[in-house]
Amino acid sequence: MGMLPHFAVVAHEFGHAISDDIFVDDNIPAYNAFRRRLAARLARIGVKPDPVDVFTSYSDIFKLWIDELKADAVGHYIAGPAFFFALCGFLELSGRGFGIGRTHPPSSLRRQILFEKLTTGRPAFADPFKKHLGLRLTIDTNSPNMAVFKRTDDEPFQGLVQPGPNQLLPLDAAICMELPALMEAMAPAIFRETHKFLRARCPELIYTTGDLELDFKEHLEALSTMVPPIEQQRGGVAQPCRLATILNVGWAAMLGHLPSFGSAQSSAQEPADQLAKLHELLLKAAELSEAKQRWGECA
């Protein structure tokens, strides 16, 4: 996780800083279906909680999960595909099983929602990867071993209630098992309201499919020949590269260009050596583009 492209996961933390300012209407039909599923599961496991306890636990978990998805939405909009690769790789490597608990929805659900955002729209974020790299993005690109949550499986529930520091009460575990479908139903509204908020407050931070296409055209081949992305042409004017540009071009190089990265000699190097050289170039790109930005602000 020490490679600069993985830094895109930090965009999620920016999302947490503003999540309370993003309003999402939670009054949707899917809530009634959630209540029915929860009641059925509680009946199956023989739990008869006080309705006040059910509402309190649900409200707490719901708020925490919504905040996580808002933060993911911010990460998606300001870092693009780089956020998908970085977050899913982090979730897989963190060793948290299904990733589900009082504070977080299942990792595979978050991945599914983000992947749908990468593959919808015309053009979609996935299109430049196919066009420029011949790489067809799949839901498990960079996270092939992530545990996939299914509400019908017993394993996630047993993991939530088993003794240990993260053990949940059966009521909380039942809510966690039935809440993912409601989160999936709310995801379009969460992303829509997040995009609306960012467009109103800081539209210059939004990374688009058009940005990705231009970045690949300008920098992908150059980076594969050891030229880091430092500045870009926008409207006939040279501008310092955005960090999102550096991160996305870096991920493209790692996922699609690494076998031929650099000169003919370097292509015979070990992947670890190639990654180290790529990391060095990306760090240089971030440093020099930032210097150009500061120089321009002072000029």
N, C-alpha and C positions, 0 to 999 in steps of 0.2 A: 504493500500500500504506500510505499515511499515515492512512487512515480508521480510527477506533477499532475498528469491527467486525473489521478484519483482525487485531487484537490477539489474537483467539481462537487464532491459530496458535501462540502461546506456550504454550498448554496441552500441546502436544506435548513441549516441553522439560521440563515438570513430569514427564511420563511417563518421560523418560530418567533423571530423578533417582531413580526408584523401580523401574526395570525389573528390576534384579537381585533384588528382593524378590518378584517375581511368577513363580511356578513354572508351567511349561507342559510337560506330558508330550509328548515328541517321538517316542515309539515308536508310530507309526501306520502302517497298511498303505500309505499313499501314498508312504512312503519307498522301498519296494521298486520301485514304478513309476518314481520319480525315478532310482534307480540304473540301471534298464534304459535309460531315455531318455538319461542321461548317457553310458553306455557306447556306445550307438548313435551319438551325436553325435561323441564322441571318435574312433570308428572312421571316421566319414565324413570328418573333417578330418585323419585320419592322425596323431593324437596318441596315443602309448602311454606315459602317465606311470607313475611308480612308485606303487603303491597307497598308500604312506605319504603321498606328496605329494597324492594325491587326497583322502585323509581329512583332512589338515591344512588344505588350501584350503577344502574343504567346511565343516569345523567353524568356521573363521574367518568365512566369508561367512554361513553359517547363523545364527550368533550375532548378527551385526550386523543382519541382516534381521529376525530375531525381535524384537530390541530396538526397531527402527523401528516394527514393527506393535504392540508393546506400548505405545509412546509414542502412536501414533495412537489406540489404544483408550482410553487415559487422556484424551486430548483429546476424544474422542467423548463419554465419560461425564460429563465435568465442564463441557463447553461446548455439547454438543448439536449441532444443525444448523449453528450459527455456526462450529464447527470445520471441518465439511465445506466450507463456502463459502470460508473463509479459507485452509485448507490447499490446496485444489485451485486456487484463484486464484493462490496463491504458487507452487505447482509449475509452473503454466502460464507464469507471467511470469518464472520464474527462468532460462528459456532453457537447460535442461539436456537437451533432446531427450527421449528416452524416460525419463530419470531413473534408469536402471538402472546399477548398478556394484557394486563389492565391498561398499560400505557401505549401499546403498539398493536396495530392490526397485523395479520399474517404477512410475512415478507413476500410470499408468492402473490398475494392480492395486490400489494403495492406495485410489484413488478408488472402484473397483468394490466393494471390501470395505466402505468407509464408506457408500456409497450403499445397499447391501443392509441395513445397520443402520438407515438412515433410513426404509426403506420396508417393513420387516417388523414384525410385532406388531400388536396391536389395542388401542388405536389406535397408529398409527405416527407418527413425527415428521413425515412428509410430510403427514399428514391436516390439521393446522391451517392449513398453507399453502394447501391447496385450499379449506378451509372459509372462512377469513377473507380470503383474498386472491384466490381464484379462480386460484391459481398451482399448476400441476402440476409438481412437481419432476422433473427428468430427470437422468440421470447426468452430463451436461455442463453443468448449471446453474452459471454463473460460471466455467466452464473449457471453453468450446466448442472451443478450438483445441489442447487437450492431445493429444500424440502417443500413439496407442494401441499398446501392445506386443502382438505376436503371436510366439510361439515359432517358428512356421513361416516367418516372414519372415527374410531374410538381413540386412536393413539394421541391426537392433540389434546383431547379432554383429559385423558389419564395423565398426560404430562403436566397439565395445569394444576391438577389437584394432588399430585404426588408430594409427599413430605419433602421439605427443603426450604431454603431462604425465599424462594419465589412462589411458594405454594399459595393457591387461591382457594377461597371458599367455593363450595359447589355452585352457589348462586352466581358469583362472579365468573366462574369458569363457563357456566351455561350461557351467560350473556356474551362472553367472548366467542363462543362457538356459533352463536346465531347472528351476531352482529355483522359479519363480513358481507352478507348479501345486501344489507341495508347500506353499508358503506359503498358497495359497488354501484348501487342505484343512485347514491348521492354524488358520486364522483364527477359526472358531467357538470353539475351545478357548482361544485367546489372549484373545478378548473375554470369554469366560465367566470365566476365572481373574482377569482384570483387574477385572471387575465385583465378583467375590467379594472381592478384596483391598480395593477402595475401600469396599465396603459394610461391611467389618469395621473398617477404620481411620478412615474419614472419610465416613460416609454423607451428611452434610449437604452435601457438595460435589457429589453426583451430581445431574445435571440430567435430569429425566424428561419424558416426553410430556405428563404432567399439568401440569407446570410451564410448558411451552410453551403449552399451551391457555389456562391462566389468564393468562399474561403477554400473550398476544395479546388476550384479552378486556379486560384492564385497561388496556393501554398503547398498543395499535396505533393506534386512532383518535385517542387523545389526542396521541400523538406527531405524527400527520399534521396536527394543528392547533397544533403548536409547543409542546406540553406534554411535557417530558422525563420519562422513567420514574425517579422518585426513591424512592417508597415503594410497597409493595404490601400488600394485605390477605391475611393467612393465618390462618385460624381465628378471624376476627373481630378480629384484632390487626394494627395497622399496623406493618410492618417495613421497614427500608431495602431497596431493591432489590439483588439480587445482581448481580455483574458479568455472569454468564451471562445474566441477564434483559436487561440493557442491550444486550449484544452481539447476542442473538437478535432482539430487537425492532428493533434498528438494521439488521440484515440484512434483515428483513422489509420495513422502510421502503425500503431501497435497491432491493430486488428487485421489490416490488409496489406501493409507494405513491409513489415518487418523482415520477411525472408529475403527481400531484395534491397534492404535499407542500406544506403550509402554506396560506396564504390564496389567494383567487382571483388576487390580484396576483402572488404568488410562483410560482404555477403557470405563469406566462408567462415566468419567468426561465430562463436557460440551465441545463442539468443540472449544470454545474460549480458554479454559484452555489447551487443547491438542495443539492448534496452538502456544500458548505461550511457551509451553515446546519444541515443535519442533523448534521454532525460536531460543530459547536459545541454543539448541544443534547445530544448524547450525552456529550461531555466534561463538560458541566455536570451531567448525571445521575450520571456516575461520581463526580465530585467531591462533590456534595451527598449522595449515598447513603452514600459513605464517611464523610463528616462525621457523618451521622446514626448510623452504626454506632459510630463512636468515641465520640460523645456518649452513646449508650446504654450502652457498656461502662464509661464513667466515672461514670454516674449512680448 
